[in-house]
């Protein structure tokens, strides 16, 4: 699910006239913008889409878009779903948690929408933009595993998270081969085995 930019809602004293809920209006506008961006990138590709085109498609002002997203890359990076939240997969062995997270990441990286956005971000020099949430989530899972003693206490969890993301990204985006379930299982098993030594 794409991320929405939240604003603090306003509250009115009881008995006073209630003004339109700006927070609700903001969320509706953001959803319209993200939906418009998604439609346009599917139709035209990342490079052919402009902020002006997204604004026109969404029925919003260009400055409204820039209020929440400073750049085109930031807008399209928000279209990419984040991986399985570490908070939702905090139970069970690290291997099971990682397989769940990596499988979700692999499905997303292999989708046509993600491929188009990633190609654009790479061209703009921001290839890491869409991978940072994945890396952070995987690092959190590995950090908890290290605290529980499932992996070596000196294991470099940051490097391991990078290796997981890079492997899935290379398989899906560079090589063109589908990162299927078997690939995810083998990748996680190899990383966990290396960290356990």
N, C-alpha and C positions, 0 to 999 in steps of 0.2 A: 504494500500500500504506500502510495506517495505520501511524503511528509507535508503536513500543513503548518504554516507559521502562525503561532498563537499570539493573540493580543489580550491584555487583561480586560475583562468585561467591566462595564460601569454598573453601579448599583444606585437605585433611587429610593429615597425615604418613602415609607408607606404613606399612601394618600396623595402623593404627587403624581403628575402626569408622566407616564412612562414614554420615553423617547424610543425610536427604533433601536433595536439591539445591534450595536456596531460590531460586536464580536461575531454574532451569527452572520451578519452581512459579509464580514471579512472572510469567514470560512467558505461561504457560498461563492464568493468571488474567486478565492484561491482555487477551489475545486473546478470552477469554470475555466480558469487559466490553465491548470494542469491538464484538464481534459482536452482543451484546445491544442496545447503543445503536443500531447500524445497523438492526436489525430493528424496533425500536420507533419510530425516527424515520420509517421508511418506512410503518409502519402508522398512526401517530397524528399525525405532524408534530412539528416541533421544540418548539413551545410546550406541547404536551400531555405531553411526556416529562419525567419528574423523575429525579433521581439515585436516589431510593428505588426507582422502577420499574426502572431499569437494574440496580440491585443485586439486586433480586428476580429479574429475568429471567436474570441471569448466575449467580445462586447465590453471590453475594459480599456482603460487608458494605459498608455505606455508607462507613465509615471507610477501607476498603481502596481504594475509588475515590478518595476525597479525598487519599489518600497519594500518588497519582500525578498527579491532576488537581485543581487547587485550585478550579476552578469548572466548572459545566456547559458553559460556552462552550469552555473549554480541552479538555474531553473530546471534544466534537463537532468541534472544529477538527482534532483528531488523526485523525479519520475521513477527512479529505480528503487525497487523494494529493498529494504534492509533484510539481512539474514534472520534466521530464527533467533529471537531474543535470548540471551543467556539466562535471563530471569525465568523464562518459560521452560528452560531445559536444564535447570540447576541440579536435578536429581539424576542418579545413575552414574555409571562409570564415564570417564572422560571420552573413551572411544565412542560410546553410544551418542553422547552429546555432540561430538564432532561430526559423526556420520550424518546426524540429522541436519546440522548447520551447513555442512559441505554439500549435501544433496540439494538443499534449498538454493544455495548459492549457484550450484551447477545448473539447475533448471533455469534460473533467472539469467545467467550469463549466456545461455544457449538460445534465449528467446530473440526473435527478430527485432523487437523494440529495443532491447538492451544492446544488441549488436550495432544498431544504427547509432544509438546515443554514444556508445563507447568509441565508435569510429570517429565521431565528431570531436569527442573530448581528447582523443589521442592527437588529432590534427591540430587542436588548439593548445597542445602541451599540458593537458590536465588529465592524463590517463588515470592518475591515482585518485582523482576526485570521487569516482563511483566505487572504489575499492576500500576506502577508509572505513566505512561502517562495518564491512565484512571483517576486515583485519582487527578492528577493535573488539568485535563480538567474539571472534575466535580466541583472541588473546585473553579475554576475560575468562572463557571456559578453561583455557590452559592454566591460567594463574590459579584458579580454584583447585584444579587437579594437582598442581604442585603443592599447594597448601595442605591438601589431603594426603599427600605422599604417594599419589598414583604415578607420578613421574619424578625424575631425579630433581633434587632440591636446587641444583645449579643449572637446570635446563633453561635455555634461552627461549622463553615463550614468545617473545616478540618476533624473533627470527622464524620460529616454527609457524606462527600465524601468517607471516609473509610468504613462507614456502607453500602453505596451503592455498592461499589466494592466488599466488603466481601460477601454481600448477593448474588450477581450475581455469584461470583466465587464459593461459596459453593453450590449453586443450580446446576451449570453446571458441576463442577469438582468433588465435593465430593459426593453429593447425587445422581448424575446421572440423575436427573430430568431436563427436558428441561425448560430453563427460557423463556417461551413464552411471547407473547405480554401482556396477562392479568397479568402475574406475574410482568412484568416491570411496568405496570400502577399502580398496587396495591402498589408496593414497593415505587415508587416515591410519590404517594399520601400520604402514611404514613409518609415518611420522611419530606415532605413539611408541612404537618399538624403539626408535632411535632415542626418544626422550626418556625412556625407562632405563637406559643403561647407566 
